[in-house]
Amino acid sequence: MSDYKKLITVEPGKRGGRPCVRGMRIAVADVLGWLAAGMSHAEIISDFPELTEEDILACLAFAADREQLTQTASS
């Protein structure tokens, strides 16, 4: 699993403090939305060449970790 903590950043003044990729204005939620809409990793990288495969995997790892924490908290 990708070590997303090195790639996912949260800055209070950027995108409303939402988790973003490497300090860019691309939010984790944006990447997850594109994946949910059926875009492939290659299509996302083609549209946003500043993103890497590792960035996309970091977004997925972040979401999986957050889901796991939510499940643990509600148990």
N, C-alpha and C positions, 0 to 999 in steps of 0.2 A: 504494500500500500504506500502511496506517495506520502512524504512527510509534508503535509499541506501547511503546517505551521510556519514554514519558511516562505511560503508563497502567498498565503492568504493574509491580507492586512485589514485592519480596521482603523480608520482615521476619522475623528469626530466631524471634521468639516467636509469630508468627501462622501458624496452619495448618501448623505444623511446618516453617516456612521455605519452604513451597511458593509459587510465583509466584501472586499474587492480583491482582484488578482494583482499581486505585486505592486500595490500602490497606484495602479492605473484606475481609470474611472469605469472599468468593466467589473460589475458586481458578480459575485458568485451566483446570485439569483438569475442574472442574465444568461450566464452559461448554462445553468440547469434548465432554464426555460427553452433555450435553443435545442438542447438535447431532448427535452420532453416533446418538442415540436417535430422531432424526427431528423434534425440536422446531424450529419455525421461529424466526427472530429475533423476530418479533412475539410468539410464545408465551412465549419466554424473558423478554422485556421485560415482558409482562403479569404473569408470575409473580414477577419480580424487578424492580420498577419503578425501583430504584436503578441498574440497568444501562441503558446506551445502545447504540444501534447501533454507535457508534464503539468501545465497550468490546468488543463481540462480535467486531468486525473486528480489534481489537488482539489478542485471544486467538488468532484464526486466524493472524495475521501472526507472532505469537510462536511458535506451533507450527510454522509453515512455516520460520521462521528456524532454530529448533532442529533440525528435520529436516535442513535444508541443512548445518548445522554437523556433524551426526552423519555425514552422507554424506561430507563433505569429510574428516573425521577418519579415516574407515575406508578412504579411498582410498589 
